[in-house]
Amino acid sequence: MGRFIIRRILSAIPTLLITIALAFFMMRAAPGGPFDSDRKLPAAIEANINAVYHLDEPLWMQFLRYLGNVLRGDFGPSYKYLDFSVTQLIASGLPVSLSLGIAAVILGTVTGIFFGLLAAWRQNTALDHSVMAASMLGIAVPNFVMAPLMTLVLGLYLSLLPIGGWGGPSYWVLPILALALPKIGYVARLTRASAIEVLRSNFIRTARAKGLSERVVVVRHGLKAALLPVVSYLGPSTAGVITGSVVIESIFGIPGIGRYFVQGALNRDYTLVLGVVILYAAIIIALNLIVDLLYGVLDPKVRYE
Amino acid sequence: MSGRTMLANKPVSAKHASGGKFASGLVALGFGLTLALSAQAAGTLRVANFGEPTTLDPHGIAGVWENRITGDMFMGLVTEAADLKAIPGAAESWTISEDGTVYTFKLRDATWSDGVPVTADDFVFSLRRILSPEQAARYASLLYPIKNAEAINSGKEKDYSKLGVRAIDPKTLEITLEQSTPYFLGQLVHYTAFPLPKHVVEKFGKDWIKPGNMVSNGAFMLSEYVPNDHVKLVKNPKFYDAANVKLDAVVFYPTEERNEMLKRFRAKEIDLATDFDSGQIDFLKKELPNETKIAPYLGTYYYPINDAKGPTADIRVRKALSYAMDRETITDKVMKTGEIPAYTMVPPGIPTYPGKPDVPWAKIPYAQRLDEAKKLMTEAGYGPGKPLKLELKYNTSEAHKRIAVALQQMWKAIGVEVELVNSDVKTHYKFLEENDFQVARAGWIADYNDAQNFLFLFETRSGKQNYSRYSNKTYDDAMIEASKTTDLAKRAAIMVKAEQVLLDDFGTLPIYTYVSKNLVQTNVVGVEPNVQDIHRSRWISLK
C-alpha cells in the first residue's frame, strides 16, 4: 500500500511537468500579451514593462525561470492583479471555492445516493420514474440557467436570500444549491443503475436467503458495491467543483478561484493561469489516487501490493 | 429576461421534487440570517463596479473602474467638482508664467490620513516614481509634457533632478514643461498626477497599498480589500474638507455579470451600479425610469478601415461604405440606449473644441446616399458580377455582434459581401495594431477632456495605435502646429481643420458617441451626469 502510494506520487511528477510545459507554451502562442489593450503603449513604456516582468527574454529562458521559481514555491506575480502574487490570490480564493465545493459535493452525493437507492429499491414505480425525471432535468438544465432563475425567484421575488456577494451563511445557500443540483442528478442515476445490478447479483440473493432484513440487505451489502461507479465519478467531478466554477462565481459574485481559469486566460495573465493549472492538475492527481484507494476499501477484489 | 424565466419555469418546479427538503430547510436557515445581514450602516454607499482593480496604486492603474476607487482616496493638485469642473485640490492656488511653461502651486495646509503633512516633496517623489522605468507605469506618457519626463521614462536621462518638478519649499511646488501645453491643468486632475505619501511608500515598498499601511490625502481611506470580493473605503477624518463629506463608507463590488447586478440593484443590495446591459433598456425604461441615468460620454465607437492596403485603400470604397451606414438605425434600433449617431471622430461636449468639421453628406436622405454609394462602387470596379468581399473583425460581445450584423446587412445593399470574424479582445487588438484587417470594430474613450486625445489616433507618428495607418501630410502638419499653439481658440480652429481633412478622406468610420449608463437608487444624492462619468463619493450622500 505504502509503496503503491509513493509510486503514484512519483509518477505524478512527469505528468505535472508536461502539463506545465503545455500550458506555458499554449498561453504564449495566443496573440497579445498581459499588458496589451486598445491603448498601444509608447515603445519606451512597453520596454519598461517587458524588462520588469522579464518578458523581453527568449521564451525558453522565461520557461526555465518559471520552472525554477515554481520549484522554490514561488508562482510569480500576477500580471493582472498587481497587488497580489499568484500564491496570495490562490490562498485567498481557494478556501472559498473549497468550502463551497465540498459543501456542494456532500449535499450532492448524500442526496443523490439517497434518491438513487430509493429509486432502485422501488424500481419501475411512480416514485422511481419521478426521481429519474427530476434528476434528468437537474443534469440537463445548465448552471447558467438554473442559477439566475434561483436568484430571480428566491432572491428578488420572494426576498428570502441575498442575490449575490459573499457575506455569511445566507449567502452560501443559493450557490451551494446551484452547484449541487446537477451532482444530485448524476449521483442518483449512477447509484440507481448500479444498485439495480447489485441487488440482482448472487451475493444479495444469498443475503436474502439467510433471512436478513431488507434494510440490512440494501444498506450493508448492496450499498457498498453499488457505490463503486459513484466513487469513480466523484474523483474528477470533485476536483472540478472544489477548484471553483466560473459560472457560479461570476453569477453570485463569489471571490473563489474558478474565474481565474477563464479570465486569467483572456487577460493573458500567464502566471495566474499556470498557477491554477498546476493546482488543478495536482488536485486531480490526488483525488484519482484517493479514488483508487477507496476502491480497495469498497471492492474486495481490488488489493494494492 | 421574462422570456427566459417562462421557458425555464418547468425545470425549477420539477427540481424541487428531488432537492425540496434540503432546499426548504436551507432557505429557512438563510431567511433569518439575511434579515440580520441586510441591515446596512446608514452612511455606506454600495457601488457595483464593473471590474476588479488591477491595483490600488495610482501608478499602476489604467481603467475607469480603478479610477473610481483611487480617485476617492487621493486628490491631485487640481480635482473634480461634482459636475467635473476643475477646482483646486491639494493646491489652493497657482500661477502660470507668461510663456505658459512654468506652473507654481501653493499647496493647501493639509495632511495625509495619518496626520503627516502633505508636502511639495510628496509630489516630487511621486512624479519621479511614476516616470521611473522600473515602475513601468502604463500611463506615464500622459506626463510627458513635463520637462525631461520622456527622457527619464525611457531611461535616456538617469538624473532625476533634471525632471521639471521641484519643491521650492514644503508648501510650494514648481512644475516646468517642455513647451506650453494648454490642457496641462486638466491633466493634473488625472490619477497619474496624484501625490503619494513618500514616508509610507519608502517604509513599506510594494506593500504600501495594503490595508493598514496605505494612507491617502483624499476624502476616503482604505479599510478592506478582499480580491474579487470588495474594496471598502471609510471616511478620512483628516481630509481638509471632511466636514462636507456625508458618507461614512463606500464599498466597491467588482461584478462582470450585468444581469445579476441588475437583480441585486432591484433587491436594493446595491445603491449605484456603474453600467447595465443595453439589452435591458426597454425593461429599465418601464420599470426603473427614475433610477436609470444615461448621459453622453467622452468616447467614440468607430470602425477603423484599412487606409493603407487592400480594397479599402481606395477612397471610393471607403466613401461608399460610410454612405451606406445608417447610423441612426444603429443607435435607435440596435443600441436603443441613447447613443448619439457620430459623423465626426471628436464627440461633442469638449469645452476647448467648440467648433466641429462639416459633414454635408450626413444630411442627404439615406435612400439617396445608397444610390450614390452604389455608383461609387461601380466606379471602383465592383458590381453584381464582381462583388466586393470584405472581412469585418470584432471582439466578442453581444453588442458588437449586433452592430456588425446590422452593418453586414446595410453593406449588402450596395453589393458588398461581408464575412464576420470574431475573436477575444486581446487577439482582436493585436490584429488592429498589426494592421491585419480590412474593417474592424474599435472604441476610444478619452483619457482627458481634449480633442487632441481623439485626433492623435490618426497621426502618422502614432504608429501602431493608428490602426488604419492613415497618413496625410496636411493632417500631420496641422496636428503638430496645434500642439505648438497656446491660444486655445486658434488651436481649436487648427484641429477642426485637421479633422475635416480626415473626414473628407473617409480615413475612419465613426458610428456613435458613447453614453454612460448608471443605475442610481432614488435615495442617492449628488450623482451628476457628466461626459467622463466620474462621480466622486465626496459629493454623494444618501437620503
Chai-1 contact restraints between the chains, C-beta under 6 A:
chainA,res_idxA,chainB,res_idxB,connection_type,confidence,min_distance_angstrom,max_distance_angstrom,comment,restraint_id
A,P31,B,T427,contact,1.0,0.0,6.0,A-B,restraint_1
A,P31,B,K430,contact,1.0,0.0,6.0,A-B,restraint_2
A,G32,B,K426,contact,1.0,0.0,6.0,A-B,restraint_3
A,G32,B,T427,contact,1.0,0.0,6.0,A-B,restraint_4
A,G32,B,K430,contact,1.0,0.0,6.0,A-B,restraint_5
A,D36,B,K426,contact,1.0,0.0,6.0,A-B,restraint_6
A,D38,B,Y429,contact,1.0,0.0,6.0,A-B,restraint_7
A,K40,B,E433,contact,1.0,0.0,6.0,A-B,restraint_8
A,K40,B,K464,contact,1.0,0.0,6.0,A-B,restraint_9
A,K40,B,Q465,contact,1.0,0.0,6.0,A-B,restraint_10
A,P42,B,S141,contact,1.0,0.0,6.0,A-B,restraint_11
A,A44,B,N153,contact,1.0,0.0,6.0,A-B,restraint_12
A,A44,B,S154,contact,1.0,0.0,6.0,A-B,restraint_13
A,I45,B,A140,contact,1.0,0.0,6.0,A-B,restraint_14
A,N48,B,P133,contact,1.0,0.0,6.0,A-B,restraint_15
A,N48,B,A136,contact,1.0,0.0,6.0,A-B,restraint_16
A,I49,B,A136,contact,1.0,0.0,6.0,A-B,restraint_17
A,V52,B,A136,contact,1.0,0.0,6.0,A-B,restraint_18
A,L82,B,T54,contact,1.0,0.0,6.0,A-B,restraint_19
A,L82,B,T55,contact,1.0,0.0,6.0,A-B,restraint_20
A,L82,B,G60,contact,1.0,0.0,6.0,A-B,restraint_21
A,D83,B,T55,contact,1.0,0.0,6.0,A-B,restraint_22
A,D83,B,I209,contact,1.0,0.0,6.0,A-B,restraint_23
A,F84,B,P227,contact,1.0,0.0,6.0,A-B,restraint_24
A,S92,B,P227,contact,1.0,0.0,6.0,A-B,restraint_25
A,F115,B,S18,contact,1.0,0.0,6.0,A-B,restraint_26
A,A134,B,A14,contact,1.0,0.0,6.0,A-B,restraint_27
A,A134,B,A17,contact,1.0,0.0,6.0,A-B,restraint_28
A,A134,B,S18,contact,1.0,0.0,6.0,A-B,restraint_29
A,L137,B,P11,contact,1.0,0.0,6.0,A-B,restraint_30
A,L137,B,A14,contact,1.0,0.0,6.0,A-B,restraint_31
A,V141,B,P11,contact,1.0,0.0,6.0,A-B,restraint_32
A,V145,B,A8,contact,1.0,0.0,6.0,A-B,restraint_33
A,L149,B,A8,contact,1.0,0.0,6.0,A-B,restraint_34
A,L149,B,V12,contact,1.0,0.0,6.0,A-B,restraint_35
A,T151,B,K263,contact,1.0,0.0,6.0,A-B,restraint_36
A,L156,B,K263,contact,1.0,0.0,6.0,A-B,restraint_37
A,L156,B,R266,contact,1.0,0.0,6.0,A-B,restraint_38
A,L156,B,A267,contact,1.0,0.0,6.0,A-B,restraint_39
A,L160,B,V27,contact,1.0,0.0,6.0,A-B,restraint_40
A,L160,B,F31,contact,1.0,0.0,6.0,A-B,restraint_41
A,L161,B,G30,contact,1.0,0.0,6.0,A-B,restraint_42
A,L161,B,T34,contact,1.0,0.0,6.0,A-B,restraint_43
A,P162,B,T34,contact,1.0,0.0,6.0,A-B,restraint_44
A,I163,B,K263,contact,1.0,0.0,6.0,A-B,restraint_45
A,I163,B,R264,contact,1.0,0.0,6.0,A-B,restraint_46
A,I163,B,A267,contact,1.0,0.0,6.0,A-B,restraint_47
A,G164,B,E260,contact,1.0,0.0,6.0,A-B,restraint_48
A,G164,B,R264,contact,1.0,0.0,6.0,A-B,restraint_49
A,W166,B,D229,contact,1.0,0.0,6.0,A-B,restraint_50
A,G167,B,L37,contact,1.0,0.0,6.0,A-B,restraint_51
A,G168,B,L33,contact,1.0,0.0,6.0,A-B,restraint_52
A,G168,B,L37,contact,1.0,0.0,6.0,A-B,restraint_53
A,P169,B,L33,contact,1.0,0.0,6.0,A-B,restraint_54
A,S170,B,G30,contact,1.0,0.0,6.0,A-B,restraint_55
A,S170,B,L33,contact,1.0,0.0,6.0,A-B,restraint_56
A,S170,B,T34,contact,1.0,0.0,6.0,A-B,restraint_57
A,V173,B,L26,contact,1.0,0.0,6.0,A-B,restraint_58
A,V173,B,G30,contact,1.0,0.0,6.0,A-B,restraint_59
A,I184,B,S18,contact,1.0,0.0,6.0,A-B,restraint_60
A,I184,B,G19,contact,1.0,0.0,6.0,A-B,restraint_61
A,S250,B,E256,contact,1.0,0.0,6.0,A-B,restraint_62
A,S250,B,E257,contact,1.0,0.0,6.0,A-B,restraint_63
A,I251,B,E257,contact,1.0,0.0,6.0,A-B,restraint_64
A,I251,B,E260,contact,1.0,0.0,6.0,A-B,restraint_65
A,G253,B,T255,contact,1.0,0.0,6.0,A-B,restraint_66
A,P255,B,V226,contact,1.0,0.0,6.0,A-B,restraint_67
A,P255,B,N228,contact,1.0,0.0,6.0,A-B,restraint_68
A,P255,B,D229,contact,1.0,0.0,6.0,A-B,restraint_69
A,L266,B,D424,contact,1.0,0.0,6.0,A-B,restraint_70
A,R268,B,K426,contact,1.0,0.0,6.0,A-B,restraint_71
